[in-house]
Amino acid sequence: MKPPSRKTKAHTKQTLHRLFEFVNTQLSGRDWIAGARSTADAYLFVMIRWAHAIGIDFSDLTDVARFFAQMNCDAGIIRALKAEGLA
């Protein structure tokens, strides 16, 4: 199987960033994606971690960055990451 081209990777990063712009809007003025903490927040945290791993820059998405920092300080998240060998 042929590896993805640089153009494909760049396009994918742009598309994902655009989708996270919607998330940023949804997080504006709230701590949790659905208003109250839910499993959606854990899922979003994982998606942001994966996006960071492939080099997507969220520095311009302040609410996404704030949410990610908040989740990284959460005791349950810290325990889970350590238990999985990810911290």
HELIX and SHEET records of a PDB file:
HELIX    1   1 ARG A    6  LEU A   27  1                                  22    
HELIX    2   2 THR A   39  ALA A   53  1                                  15    
HELIX    3   3 THR A   62  ASN A   72  1                                  11    
HELIX    4   4 ALA A   75  ALA A   83  1                                   9    
END                                                                             
